[in-house]
Amino acid sequence: MIATMRHRPLPWMLVVAVVAHAPAVAAQRAQTPSSSSATTPGTTGFRLVPATSHASYSVDEVFIEENNRFFTAVGKTTGVSGEILLHDAHPNLSRVRNISVDLRTLTSDSERRDRAIRERFLESRRYPYARIDSAAITGLPGRLTPGRAFAFQLTGAMNVHNVTRPTTWRGEATLSGDTLRGKATTEVRMSQFDIEVPRFLWLRVADAVTLEITFVAVKDSARSAGAPAYDPTPSSGGQR
């Protein structure tokens, strides 16, 4: 990106990963009875490891006054947390819980871009997290073979910028011992989440943004011993 006053790097990207404005979620949970006493036998819980997991965005730009130069802006963060519940006997009963991405920690190749994201576009001081509170994992094989990669689809509502929309992610993962590794991607549009798509005389930016979560998750013995029963109803906290 060009760092001049006219061609300064601009942030117009939406990130993930993933959903509910934190205060709205907290209020909802305070009103919702705990399901921790309900268990699903045969479920193994895996918690994401922030140091080795990350969420990223990528969005395409065209600089019109530079002979239509094409550029893809990319930013990422390791501020990712959450939980994956795998059902051993019936993999398609598996799900994701409480995946959260700290948008305040997004970084790219431009400090100016990152600052503008926080202050103007994502307003991450006001809406610090992207979140998926509950999502179904489908398309799994009938049996998960240790060390063998498997494809999956993740379907759930994502909240960014205090707007909740349904998303579908496609990914691949591998289970080896007590560690689950993989990644999942989806494409969304900024306009879906009430984020303005920048338009300037010298620059055009795509509305479409690719989001990706690359994760390493380790077995959570406590959760595996007593995982909550599967509840397919997505959270409505913060939706508008």
C-alpha positions as CSV (number, residue, x, y, z in Angstrom):
1,M,0.0,0.0,0.0
2,I,1.1,3.5,-0.6
3,A,1.8,5.7,2.4
4,T,1.2,9.1,0.8
5,M,-1.7,11.3,1.9
6,R,-3.5,10.3,-1.3
7,H,-2.6,6.6,-1.4
8,R,-2.4,5.8,2.2
9,P,-3.2,2.2,3.2
10,L,-6.8,1.8,4.0
11,P,-8.6,-0.8,6.1
12,W,-11.9,-2.1,4.8
13,M,-11.7,-5.6,6.0
14,L,-13.8,-7.6,8.1
15,V,-12.3,-10.3,10.1
16,V,-13.0,-13.3,11.9
17,A,-13.3,-15.5,13.1
18,V,-16.3,-14.9,15.2
19,V,-19.8,-13.7,17.3
20,A,-21.7,-11.5,19.6
21,H,-20.8,-8.2,21.1
22,A,-19.4,-9.2,24.5
23,P,-21.9,-7.2,26.7
24,A,-24.9,-8.6,24.8
25,V,-23.5,-12.2,25.1
26,A,-22.9,-11.7,28.8
27,A,-26.4,-10.4,29.3
28,Q,-27.9,-13.3,27.4
29,R,-25.9,-15.9,29.3
30,A,-27.0,-14.4,32.6
31,Q,-30.6,-15.1,31.6
32,T,-30.0,-18.6,30.2
33,P,-29.9,-21.6,32.5
34,S,-26.7,-23.4,32.5
35,S,-26.5,-26.7,30.5
36,S,-23.3,-27.9,32.1
37,S,-25.2,-30.7,33.9
38,A,-26.3,-32.3,30.7
39,T,-23.8,-34.5,29.1
40,T,-23.3,-36.3,25.8
41,P,-21.4,-39.6,26.4
42,G,-18.6,-40.2,24.0
43,T,-17.8,-36.5,23.4
44,T,-14.2,-35.2,23.5
45,G,-13.6,-31.5,24.1
46,F,-10.6,-29.7,22.5
47,R,-9.6,-26.1,23.5
48,L,-7.9,-23.9,21.0
49,V,-4.3,-22.9,21.8
50,P,-4.0,-19.1,21.1
51,A,-0.2,-19.1,20.7
52,T,-0.4,-21.6,17.7
53,S,-3.9,-20.6,16.4
54,H,-4.7,-17.6,14.3
55,A,-7.5,-15.9,12.4
56,S,-6.9,-13.8,9.3
57,Y,-8.7,-11.8,6.6
58,S,-7.8,-11.0,3.0
59,V,-9.4,-8.5,0.7
60,D,-8.6,-7.4,-2.9
61,E,-7.8,-3.8,-3.9
62,V,-7.2,-2.1,-7.2
63,F,-5.1,1.1,-7.4
64,I,-6.6,2.9,-10.4
65,E,-4.0,5.6,-10.7
66,E,-1.2,3.1,-10.6
67,N,-2.2,1.4,-13.8
68,N,-4.9,-0.7,-12.0
69,R,-2.3,-2.3,-9.7
70,F,-3.8,-5.3,-7.9
71,F,-3.1,-5.9,-4.3
72,T,-4.4,-8.3,-1.6
73,A,-4.4,-6.9,1.9
74,V,-3.9,-9.5,4.6
75,G,-4.1,-9.2,8.4
76,K,-4.1,-11.7,11.2
77,T,-4.2,-12.2,15.0
78,T,-3.4,-15.0,17.4
79,G,-6.0,-13.6,19.8
80,V,-8.2,-16.7,19.2
81,S,-9.9,-18.8,21.8
82,G,-12.7,-21.4,21.8
83,E,-13.7,-25.0,22.0
84,I,-14.5,-27.9,19.7
85,L,-16.5,-30.8,20.8
86,L,-16.0,-34.0,18.8
87,H,-18.4,-36.9,19.2
88,D,-16.5,-40.1,19.0
89,A,-19.3,-42.5,18.0
90,H,-21.3,-40.1,15.9
91,P,-19.0,-37.5,14.4
92,N,-21.8,-35.5,12.8
93,L,-23.1,-34.6,16.3
94,S,-19.8,-32.7,16.8
95,R,-19.9,-28.9,17.2
96,V,-18.0,-25.7,17.9
97,R,-18.5,-23.7,21.0
98,N,-17.6,-20.1,21.8
99,I,-15.0,-19.4,19.1
100,S,-13.8,-15.8,19.7
101,V,-11.4,-13.5,17.9
102,D,-10.0,-10.4,19.5
103,L,-10.2,-7.8,16.7
104,R,-8.2,-5.3,18.7
105,T,-5.1,-7.4,18.1
106,L,-5.3,-7.6,14.3
107,T,-2.0,-6.7,12.5
108,S,-1.0,-6.4,8.9
109,D,1.9,-4.9,7.0
110,S,0.8,-1.4,7.9
111,E,0.4,0.2,11.3
112,R,-1.7,3.0,9.8
113,R,-4.1,0.4,8.4
114,D,-4.3,-1.4,11.7
115,R,-5.0,1.8,13.5
116,A,-7.7,2.8,11.1
117,I,-9.4,-0.6,11.4
118,R,-9.6,-0.2,15.2
119,E,-10.8,3.4,15.2
120,R,-13.0,3.7,12.1
121,F,-13.9,0.5,10.2
122,L,-14.4,-2.3,12.7
123,E,-14.7,0.1,15.6
124,S,-13.0,-2.6,17.6
125,R,-12.7,-0.5,20.8
126,R,-16.5,-0.5,20.8
127,Y,-17.0,-4.0,19.4
128,P,-13.8,-5.9,20.4
129,Y,-14.7,-9.4,19.4
130,A,-15.9,-11.4,16.4
131,R,-17.6,-14.5,17.7
132,I,-19.4,-17.8,16.9
133,D,-21.2,-19.0,20.0
134,S,-22.5,-22.3,18.6
135,A,-22.1,-24.0,15.3
136,A,-22.7,-27.5,13.8
137,I,-19.9,-29.5,12.3
138,T,-21.1,-31.6,9.4
139,G,-19.7,-33.6,6.5
140,L,-17.4,-35.7,8.8
141,P,-16.6,-39.3,7.9
142,G,-18.3,-42.0,9.9
143,R,-15.1,-42.6,11.8
144,L,-12.2,-40.3,12.5
145,T,-8.9,-42.1,11.8
146,P,-6.0,-40.7,13.8
147,G,-3.4,-39.1,11.6
148,R,-5.7,-39.0,8.6
149,A,-7.0,-35.6,7.3
150,F,-10.8,-35.2,7.1
151,A,-13.0,-32.5,5.5
152,F,-15.7,-30.8,7.4
153,Q,-18.3,-28.0,7.1
154,L,-19.0,-25.5,9.9
155,T,-22.4,-23.8,9.9
156,G,-23.2,-21.1,12.5
157,A,-24.1,-17.5,13.1
158,M,-21.1,-15.1,13.3
159,N,-21.3,-11.7,14.9
160,V,-19.0,-8.8,13.9
161,H,-19.5,-5.1,14.4
162,N,-22.5,-6.0,16.5
163,V,-24.3,-7.6,13.5
164,T,-25.1,-11.3,13.4
165,R,-25.3,-13.2,10.1
166,P,-25.3,-17.0,9.2
167,T,-21.9,-18.3,7.8
168,T,-20.7,-21.5,6.3
169,W,-17.1,-22.5,6.6
170,R,-15.3,-25.3,4.8
171,G,-12.2,-26.9,6.2
172,E,-9.9,-29.8,6.8
173,A,-8.5,-31.1,10.1
174,T,-6.4,-34.0,11.4
175,L,-6.7,-35.7,14.8
176,S,-3.4,-37.0,16.3
177,G,-3.5,-38.2,19.8
178,D,-4.7,-35.4,22.1
179,T,-4.2,-32.7,19.4
180,L,-6.6,-31.5,16.7
181,R,-5.1,-29.4,13.9
182,G,-6.9,-27.8,11.0
183,K,-8.2,-24.7,9.2
184,A,-11.5,-23.4,7.9
185,T,-12.4,-20.6,5.5
186,T,-15.4,-18.6,4.5
187,E,-16.2,-15.6,2.4
188,V,-18.4,-12.8,3.6
189,R,-19.3,-9.2,2.5
190,M,-18.5,-6.2,4.5
191,S,-21.9,-4.7,3.6
192,Q,-23.6,-7.7,5.3
193,F,-22.2,-6.5,8.6
194,D,-22.9,-2.8,8.1
195,I,-19.3,-2.0,7.4
196,E,-18.8,0.6,4.7
197,V,-16.9,-0.5,1.6
198,P,-14.4,2.3,0.8
199,R,-14.6,4.0,-2.7
200,F,-12.1,6.6,-3.8
201,L,-11.1,8.1,-7.1
202,W,-7.8,6.3,-7.0
203,L,-8.9,3.0,-5.3
204,R,-11.5,0.3,-5.6
205,V,-11.9,-2.3,-2.9
206,A,-13.8,-5.5,-3.1
207,D,-16.8,-6.0,-0.8
208,A,-16.0,-9.7,-0.5
209,V,-13.6,-10.7,2.3
210,T,-12.0,-14.1,2.8
211,L,-11.8,-15.2,6.5
212,E,-9.7,-18.0,7.7
213,I,-9.1,-19.7,11.1
214,T,-6.1,-21.9,11.4
215,F,-6.2,-23.8,14.7
216,V,-4.3,-26.1,17.0
217,A,-6.6,-27.5,19.8
218,V,-5.6,-29.8,22.7
219,K,-7.8,-32.3,24.6
220,D,-9.7,-30.8,27.5
221,S,-10.1,-33.6,30.0
222,A,-12.7,-31.8,32.1
223,R,-14.9,-31.1,29.2
224,S,-14.5,-34.6,27.7
225,A,-15.7,-36.1,31.0
226,G,-18.9,-34.0,31.0
227,A,-19.6,-32.1,27.8
228,P,-22.9,-30.2,27.5
229,A,-25.5,-31.8,25.2
230,Y,-25.7,-30.5,21.7
231,D,-28.0,-27.5,21.3
232,P,-28.4,-26.5,17.6
233,T,-30.1,-23.2,18.4
234,P,-27.7,-20.3,17.5
235,S,-27.4,-17.4,19.9
236,S,-29.3,-14.3,19.0
237,G,-27.4,-12.0,21.2
238,G,-26.4,-8.7,19.5
239,Q,-28.2,-9.5,16.3
240,R,-29.6,-6.6,14.2
